[in-house]
Amino acid sequence: MIAIVKYFGLLAEEAKMSEEQIEFDFSDQIDIRKFLEERNPFLKNQTFKIAIDCKITDQLEDSKEFIEIAVLPPFAGG
């Protein structure tokens, strides 16, 4: 599986990138949060949401060949 991971706001600054492409093997359900925290240890101490293909979730449940993962910092709206 190929994923484009997009980092936003302070998380992009901390990652020193706004986007990266990663490949990983898909097997059953994957906890994306754990995967990203292992790949980027700085995320363990951050508050963030994950969107997979524009849906807020931490779980990857289907085996599409290509996905987009957005790593979103806390935000406020009005």
C-alpha positions as CSV (number, residue, x, y, z in Angstrom):
1,M,0.0,0.0,0.0
2,I,1.2,3.5,-0.8
3,A,0.2,6.4,1.4
4,I,0.7,10.1,1.1
5,V,1.1,11.5,4.6
6,K,0.4,15.2,4.9
7,Y,1.4,17.1,8.0
8,F,-0.2,20.4,8.9
9,G,0.6,23.4,11.2
10,L,3.0,22.9,14.0
11,L,3.2,19.2,13.2
12,A,4.7,20.0,9.8
13,E,7.2,22.2,11.4
14,E,8.1,19.5,13.9
15,A,8.4,16.8,11.2
16,K,10.4,19.2,9.1
17,M,8.2,18.4,6.1
18,S,4.7,18.9,4.9
19,E,4.3,15.7,3.0
20,E,5.9,12.3,2.6
21,Q,5.1,9.1,0.6
22,I,5.4,5.9,2.5
23,E,4.9,2.2,1.5
24,F,3.8,-0.5,3.9
25,D,2.3,-3.9,3.8
26,F,-1.4,-4.1,4.5
27,S,-2.6,-6.9,6.8
28,D,-6.0,-6.7,8.4
29,Q,-6.8,-3.6,10.4
30,I,-3.9,-1.2,11.0
31,D,-3.8,1.4,13.8
32,I,-2.5,4.4,11.9
33,R,-1.8,6.4,15.0
34,K,0.6,3.8,16.4
35,F,2.2,3.4,13.0
36,L,2.8,7.1,12.7
37,E,4.0,7.5,16.3
38,E,6.6,4.7,15.7
39,R,7.7,6.3,12.5
40,N,7.8,9.9,14.0
41,P,8.4,9.6,17.8
42,F,7.8,13.3,18.3
43,L,4.1,12.6,17.7
44,K,3.8,10.6,21.0
45,N,3.9,13.9,22.9
46,Q,1.5,15.7,20.6
47,T,-2.3,16.1,20.4
48,F,-3.5,15.4,16.9
49,K,-6.3,14.0,14.8
50,I,-5.9,11.7,11.8
51,A,-8.0,11.9,8.6
52,I,-7.8,9.0,6.2
53,D,-9.2,9.9,2.7
54,C,-10.9,12.9,4.3
55,K,-12.5,11.0,7.2
56,I,-11.4,11.5,10.8
57,T,-10.3,8.0,12.0
58,D,-7.3,6.2,13.5
59,Q,-8.1,2.9,11.8
60,L,-7.4,1.8,8.3
61,E,-9.9,-0.9,7.4
62,D,-9.8,-1.5,3.7
63,S,-7.0,-2.5,1.5
64,K,-7.0,0.2,-1.1
65,E,-3.7,0.5,-3.0
66,F,-3.4,4.3,-2.4
67,I,-4.6,6.4,0.5
68,E,-4.1,9.9,1.8
69,I,-3.4,10.4,5.5
70,A,-3.7,13.9,7.0
71,V,-2.1,14.6,10.4
72,L,-4.0,17.5,11.9
73,P,-3.0,19.6,14.9
74,P,-5.6,21.0,17.3
75,F,-7.6,23.8,15.8
76,A,-10.4,26.1,16.8
77,G,-13.1,27.6,14.7
78,G,-15.8,30.1,15.1
